[in-house]
Amino acid sequence: IATFPVSHYVNFRSVRLNNETRGYVFAFLGDEQSTPHFMRYSGLTGGAINAMQFNNFVRSAIEGTPFIDRCRLFSQETNWSNLEVVQRGTSTNFGEDGFLRPGFSYEQGIAYLHSKVIEWIETEQDLDAILSSDWKTKFAASMVPKGMELNKDFIDTLKTNTNKIIFDILLDEVKKDKKITSQGRLEVALVARKEAMSKKRNKIGCEKYWSDFVTGLAAIDENSMNRLSGFHCEVAKRTEQVVCQIIDFSREAYLYDQRFSQELWNQPKPVDSIVDDFAVEAQNFANSLALSAALSAASVAFVLFDVRRDNATNMADIWGAIIAGFNIVISFGTMTNIGRYKIRNEEARILFFDKLFLGVKKAAFRAMDLTVRQKIPPEDNPYLIDLEEKKQRFLDDVSYYDYDEPKEFSKDFKTLRQRINQPNAVRNFQKILSMYYIPEVYQVNSYLQEDLVELYKVCDDIHAELTEDINDPGENEKAAHLFERLLDFSSRLEKSLQRGHIYWGFLKQRRILDWDICVVFRYFWGLFCCSSAGCTIPLSPIENETYGIIKEAQVVYDTHRGANLRREIRDLEYLYWATRESEIASLIFVSACLAFIVSWIFTISRIITRLGGPTAVTELGFWGSIASALGAILAVFHFVRKLLILVRLWCTLGGKVRASGSDKDARRALQRIKGVTFTQLMLTAARLGAALGAAIALPWSVAQNAFPEKIDTDRSIPLWIALGAFCAAVGSTIFFFLVEYVVRYNLSPKLGEFVCEAFREELEELFEALSVPENTIDTKQAQQRKTWEYVARDFLHQYRFDTVFAADRFGSILQYIQGGLKQKKEKKPKKKKGGESNL
């Protein structure tokens, strides 16, 4: 990919008043006013709008509009147009949703604001609203990095630097002002007054400061004083006021979580983010397996029944071939869908290793005693690993953006590493970051500032880890063993990840040992292996070892009050189910693939037989159809699991209905949900019958055809079982459409609210259990969204509403939980006649 620097600029002034009496103004025209972003918007910004605005300015003069009105309108519209240029290029500034970020030094930013203040004064506009909220967003994006809004060290340094620049501009403007006499003495007086007020500079507001600044100046002639106080100090005060507004704007945006203007980064995660046992997407595969097996059983039974009749019509033979043809399409669809599902789970495992595994190791590390933690080698310390990764990311970006090698930073970082076990050293490094590197050295590039903020955040975690001590030798031994086990597990997990190329959305490049047929053997081997909370069992598959780590983490969590491992246990379960579901997906893929191949063989064999070919081909097709019985057995297993889940959920909802009390709306909604659960239970039972019938009819039909003298049963029995399975599969499919487009379709849009209110106590308890101490870098809302995401995953693992509601309705519950529960409104007591309350 070829990359190259891209930039665009906006002039400081949209209009400059040169001679007010004669109406002379100086203005840029077209693209010179504001360059189009990346050569794409010339027709919409500078090349059109700016030129149109100037034409309107001239036309208004011909129409007799007063000069000041024309000048003010031209300024307002041009500033809006300039904003449009920046907005199109940078979006909301933070790189995740924009091509560029606004970047400028404090000197350039203050010079721009200084010119804007003069323009507003000349055009007689409101000096308290010089920047619109959009312009404040742009300036805040460059001047106040995300995460530093409430950092006192950074904000004080920012104000000190900008105030110095404002004062330097004041001195330069005073020197160039021909209306001021005795400029030499005035410059000395201004510097002296600044030094005299330096101690209280950051303790008073800009209004008070500049008022006291002017009144405390030494004796100056009246004309110079009027010019200084009425214009230069007013411009400086207003410029500082705008800077304070930008800082306050960034703080408010941080407090209300508005530094992203696009909801894309705030919206709840979709249903596809759920990785769980028999997830909502996987439930459809059991339906496909059952239908495919029922079709195979029906086709074989029809053909065998027609062969035994020995007549010339052969209608059953024809219907058997047609049904086998349908099975080809269904089997291929199952293969592609299950292939995509397997890849999704493999990507979830990669996501865990890249994003979550380090956090799991941090939690286990932090559960140990401080003296034990300090004995861990630096290369195994997860906090130092994270620190080194963040530092390397910063160095890589420094090189990418063509900055000089940060030798000074490397020296300070080396000092930190030498004293990493001292909390004061960590705090000192954070001060250097917030008072020097972020606001001074890398003030222009917000990407590098973002890297430094991430480094600052890691230092916060390290300081918290250094100042927390467990002091519990007995429980410390368990945590130490868990940490050592995670270290050994890390390399094994990394080797098992499948990062190959994906083809056509459902096939992936894998090692031979990760081929589906090999994974099937590994899956069955895992069924005979155990998992232990105390040790690693040799030769056990990786999912068994993962489950053993989960059990050991649960032991540490239950006995260790100082370690909050609840989130990390949920993350480990995320890994476990992703691994297990990937292997089950391989099992289903192999089963569907066999059904696909067998359906082809069976269909072709019937064609060959009809054309007078050898009967051996037909026998091959019969025996091959037994492979479809594997899919039926697998479907039976899944349907039994789903049936048990539905029965448990149905009983739980019954208890919630009885506990709903006098709230008629909630009671009615829960009864409706319970009814839908019962219909889903009946539907699952019908599909279970279809799969079970197919699993019985297929081998029975083939065995009866191959060994008629040894099987002394009515030959029509497997036919009727297969026909029953076929009818049950087709009937359940029709019933599914009725449930989907009648029963579920008519559910209330407030389904998520009704369910969550019924389980409010459980959700609130989960929120308390999954909450962690908040930091001052990320917004409170973002941190709570993360907690509610864990609550949703934990709650929906306990109560499997995904087995009742398909992805769309289940998504309403998932997203409602992630949005956070609203505070419960207290019902006001009704008043009786006469003013008495009905308590």
PyMOL commands that set and color helices and strands:
alter all, ss='L'
color gray80, all
select helices_A, chain A and resi 30-32+37-39+46-62+67-90+106-122+133-143+152-176+183-196+198-200+206-215+222-255+263-265+271-273+283-309+315-366+370-373+382-400+407-418+423-441+446-466+473-496+512-514+516-528+542-559+566-610+615-624+627-659+664-706+717-743+751-758+760-770+780-798+801-803+807-818
alter helices_A, ss='H'
color red, helices_A
select strands_A, chain A and resi 16-19+24-26+502-503+507-508
alter strands_A, ss='S'
color yellow, strands_A
deselect
rebuild
show_as cartoon
